[in-house]
Amino acid sequence: QVQLVESGGGLVQPGGSLRLSCAASGSSTTFYVMGWYRQAPGKQRELVASIGSSGNTNYVDSVKGRFTISRDNAKNTVYLQMNSLKPEDTAVYYCKASRAFQSAAWGQGTQVTVSS
């Protein structure tokens, strides 16, 4: 059973940067698809970025060119580098680990607030 813990959220001004981390324990996530999701107040949770076991990445259009997802399998950790942050990026960010024929694992979330 994979357990996920996110960190790195906080308050940042528009145009600033943050780096989120998602540390996994309980099992290696090398062969998992790892994803970052976010949920703003009153909105549905949406996929922000994902990275497959081979390193292939996928981004929602609104963050392309600003966010970068990466993984360090040796550290069992996935990252989300967020640059040029906008107020509309404000949300709780969640990490998810997915693998075929297994229940997905979610972290508890980390708050990102972009405001002047």
Secondary structure as the mmCIF struct_conf table of DSSP 4:
data_model
#
loop_
_struct_conf.conf_type_id
_struct_conf.id
_struct_conf.beg_label_comp_id
_struct_conf.beg_label_asym_id
_struct_conf.beg_label_seq_id
_struct_conf.end_label_comp_id
_struct_conf.end_label_asym_id
_struct_conf.end_label_seq_id
STRN STRN1 GLN A 3 SER A 7
STRN STRN2 GLY A 10 VAL A 12
TURN_TY1_P TURN_TY1_P1 PRO A 14 GLY A 15
STRN STRN3 LEU A 18 SER A 25
BEND BEND1 GLY A 26 SER A 27
TURN_TY1_P TURN_TY1_P2 THR A 30 PHE A 31
BEND BEND2 TYR A 32 TYR A 32
STRN STRN4 VAL A 33 GLN A 39
TURN_TY1_P TURN_TY1_P3 PRO A 41 GLY A 42
BEND BEND3 LYS A 43 LYS A 43
STRN STRN5 GLU A 46 ILE A 51
TURN_TY1_P TURN_TY1_P4 SER A 53 SER A 54
STRN STRN6 THR A 57 TYR A 59
HELX_RH_3T_P HELX_RH_3T_P1 ASP A 61 VAL A 63
TURN_TY1_P TURN_TY1_P5 LYS A 64 ARG A 66
STRN STRN7 PHE A 67 ASP A 72
TURN_TY1_P TURN_TY1_P6 ASN A 73 ASN A 76
STRN STRN8 THR A 77 MET A 82
BEND BEND4 SER A 84 SER A 84
HELX_RH_3T_P HELX_RH_3T_P2 PRO A 87 ASP A 89
STRN STRN9 ALA A 91 SER A 98
TURN_TY1_P TURN_TY1_P7 ALA A 100 PHE A 101
BEND BEND5 GLN A 102 GLN A 102
STRN STRN10 ALA A 105 TRP A 106
STRN STRN11 THR A 110 VAL A 114
#
